[in-house]
Amino acid sequence: MSLPRILLGVGADTMDYATHVRVHGELPDLGRRSRSGLPPPLVSELTRAALRGRGGGGFPLAAKLDTVQRAKGTPVVVVNATEGEPMSVKDRMLLEAVPHLVLDGAYAVADALGTRDVVIALDENLRDAEDVIRRAVAERPQGRRRDGQPRIVVVPAGYVTGHETAIVNFINKGVPRPMTQPPRISERGIGRRPTLMSNAETLAHAALIARHGAEWFRELGPGDEPGSALVTLSGGVRSPGVYEIEYGSHLASLVRAAGGVTEPARAFLFGGYAGTWIDAAAATTLRLSRDALRPLGASLGAGIIVALPQSACPVAEVTRVAGWMSDEGASQCGPCVNGLAAIADTLAEVCEGRGGRDAFNDILRWSELVVGRGACAHPDGAASFVTSALRVFATEFDDHAVHGACDACARRPVLITPRERSAVA
């Protein structure tokens, strides 16, 4: 089966349940463990499919299921649709366009774990998606064994509030801050019960694998990274939006599908604000796969690609986002409170021509110090974003350090944060 898969049948309106079944078919019952003690058929199919999480971590879903199954207590399944990354809209699109595919995946995984407890975690700004998912739950057939009534939890907006431990902490204690581990949430999460948390897109793929099987899923993509993925493409392209790609396909083909660039690109950002910059020249023949991106220190992460046009000022763009990322920390760990603030402040000084000779060395040194030292990976992502920018945009940063702000600094931002959205509104 070729593309689209997840986006099959997607139109301007939300796909209701009847249309969903007509497009994708009924969800088979693959959840029950056999009397022989073998894993449920769904777990076996997910293992063979090698489905990895689409929320950024890329952890195999089957391995998560296995860990939660081995823990003591009745599990909880959480759909993480908080999508705190400002440059991503794929999870919002899924909930608003194909909510039943996400629900199918959540119910199927819950059934495989022997639980009916499903939680759907949404960012407080996704009110339309919340309304859609509530209507979708109400219109599903009553009395189906796997279809319990999910608990919908609205999580405060924020970059780190969508971290899995922050969601658990918010549900348990009303505090949306990441927690240090161990214990992992797979052992002790919501209500001190083993908790499986998975991104909305990951569960949509699981719903399709339950219908069509692992071999079908592996018909697309390379052997070690099979399947398709949703990508939010934005920046200097003619038709920004959510696209479904085959792993291993070329970046150039994705850009063509979006109508091409509006002007020559200076660089591409992969993985959002916790991601990595790659020079446009190096991205010309780039394939969208782990093997292709890893040598460049990059990954698709949560499926975010931004084309930065040559007319934009990368120094102003990076400095603004670094400041926002510093403010978005949970204010509970030194790397965020002190390290990210120092990096952001020094970048602002460089942008204005006040950085001094040692500014870049200081930023690189602080970036090394914050990695791996927080309760979550927020400092690591911010450091990757900044250090890759210093490497790719070295000429522009050197120029700003000497001459200060350029004419392009005041142009409309390409990289959007909630601050810019509020200013436009």
HUCOR-V415990 format. One record per helix or strand of 2 or more residues. SS is the DSSP state (helix for helix, strand for strand). FROM is the first residue (numbers start at 1). TO is the last residue. Records with the same first field share a line. If there is no record, write none. Layout:
# HUCOR-V415990
SS=FROM-TO ; FROM-TO
This chain:
# HUCOR-V415990
helix=17-24 ; 41-49 ; 61-70 ; 90-97 ; 99-112 ; 127-139 ; 164-173 ; 190-192 ; 200-212 ; 214-217 ; 251-257 ; 272-274 ; 280-283 ; 290-294 ; 314-327 ; 334-351 ; 359-370 ; 378-392 ; 394-403 ; 407-410 ; 418-424
strand=76-81 ; 118-123 ; 151-155 ; 195-199 ; 221-222 ; 225-226 ; 228-235 ; 241-246 ; 265-270 ; 276-279 ; 304-309
